[in-house]
Structures are given as structure tokens and as C-alpha cells.
Amino acid sequence: MKLHTMKPNDGSTKSRKIVGRGPGSGMGKTSGRGEKGQKSRSGYSRKANFEGGQLPLYRRIPKRGFNNKVFETKYAIINLSDLNKFDNDAVITPEILKEMGLLKKQLDGVKVLGHGKLEKKLIVKAHKFSNKAKEAIEKLGGKIEVM
């Protein structure tokens, strides 16, 4: 067997339909698109849910239920490892964290998480604390204050 003798299997390939050519092809003039209208134009593509201008199904069906996501409380998060930048016995508030660039947005409050290792005794004021963060701060003799 040589490369120049290889051919695809029978029926595995089809010749392309030639449109817009003379009388023998049967696909002359409008090239099988019919006459006029949006579908006969070049560049036409229909959205998957298009129903010919009829009000689509997803708009006809009533919306059900209540979603509370709009009203959820979003906390800006800071980890214990980030608090090592402060000196011993420093008082840490959300405002100070924002000034230092440790928080981008304060959102609805600040939550301290227990990721990383805390190495200093601090007084931390925040809106929420994880249990691990509470234990780590108090273990070193620091204090937590919930705002």
C-alpha cells in the first residue's frame, strides 16, 4: 500500500452541492433559497429560540417564586495571614484595612477567616469572624470585637 493509492471508503465522502450555476445543476438563480425574505439574504442566522416573531415560550410562561439573592449580605474577606503586617497590640478596623489596601471594597461588612497563621497579638474589629479565626486571635492573647 502506498499513499498515492489510498482512497476514502465508499460513501464516506460526498461531493459539495454546487449552487448558483447553469441549468444542469438544478440550483441556479436563487440557489435553493426561495424568493425574497430574510432567509434568502446573505448573513442570515436565526436564534435558537426564535419563533417567527411570535412571543417566545420563555416569555409566555409565568415567572414563579421569590429569589432573595438581591438582598443577601456580602462580606469582604480577610485572612489571618494578612493581619501579620500589623504591629503587636494594634487595633485593626475595616477603615484601616482599606487604607492599607488589604481590602478593595468594604461591601456590607468585613469577615475574618482563619486561613494562614497569625503571629501577633491584635485587637480586631470586624462584622464577622470564623470560629478558627476567633480561636487563633484569642490564643495569642488578642481580642475580637464584633461591630
N, C-alpha and C positions, 0 to 999 in steps of 0.2 A: 504494500500500500504506500502510495506517495501522495504528498499534499496536493499536487495538481490533479489527482484523480478522485479526490474526495468530493462527495456531493451530499447535500442535506437529505434526510429521509423523505420519502414521498408523502405529500400532504402537510409537511411541517412548515413550509413557506408558501406565501401567496403573493402573486404579483399585485402591485399597487393599482387601485382603480384610477384610471386617467380621466379627469373631468375637464370640461370646457374645450374638448377637441371635436373635430369633424363628425360627420353623420354616422360613422361606423361604431363609435363608442356608445352611443345612446345617452351620453351625458354631456351634450353640447348646450349651448345657450345659457340656461340658468344653472347648469351643473348640478341638477338634482335637488336644488334648494327651494324650488317652487317660485312663485312670483311675488314680489314686493314683501313688505312686512319686516319686522325686526329680525326674524330668524334668517332672512335671506341676506342680511348685511354682514360685511366682514367685521370681525371683532366682537361678535355677539357671544355672550355667555350668560346662561341663566343660573340664578342662585338655586341651591338645592331645595329650598323651601318655597320657591316661587309658585304661585297658583294661578297665574294668568291675570293678575290684578285683583282677584277675589281676596277678601280679608283672610290672611293665613290662619291656619289652625292654631298656632301658638298664640295668636291674638284673640281668637274667638273663645278659647277656653277660659273660664274664670280663674283668677289667681286666688289661691286659698292659703289660709294660715297667717301667722304673725312671725316676723323674724326680728329678734331682739339684738342682732349684731350691730345695728347702728348705735345702740345705747351702751355697748359694752365698755368697760373700763380698761384702758390700755396703759400699761405701766412702762416707763423707761427702765431698762435693766442695767444694773452694775454688779460686777462680781467682786468677791473679797480680794482677789489678786490685784485688782485695780486700786484698792484702798491703801496699798503698801507705799504709795507715793507721798502720803501724808506723814507728818512727824508724830511722835508719841503724844498722847493726850490731846490731839487735835479734835475740834468739833467739826463734824462733816455734815453739811446740809445740801439739799438739792441745788441751791443757788451757787454754792462754792464748786460743786461738781461741774456745773455748766460753765462757770468762769474758767475752770482749768481745762475745759474741752473734753472731759470724760463722758459728758452727755451731750448728744446733739439736740434732742428735743426733750422737754420735761413731760410732755403728754399729760395724762391725768394724774401722774404721780411717779414716784421712784420706788423700785423694788430691789432689794439687795439679795443676791443669790450666793450660795456657798461654794462657787467654783473657784478653785485655787486655794492658796494657803495665805492666811493673814499672819503677819509677823509683828504687828504693833498694837499697842493698847489705844483704842479710839473711842470717841463718843459719836455715834452715828445717828442722825435724824433722817428718817425716811418714812414713806407711807406704808410700806410692807416689807417684811423680812421672811426669808425661808427659814425653816427650822434649823437647817445646817448652818446658815449664816448667824442666827441667834446664838447657837451653841459656841461657834468659833469666836465670836466677838466677846461673849461673856467669859469664856475660858481664859482669855488673856487679860481679864480684868477690865475690859471696856464696858460701855453702856450702850443700850439701844433705846431710842425714843421714837414711838410711833406718832406721826403727825396727824 
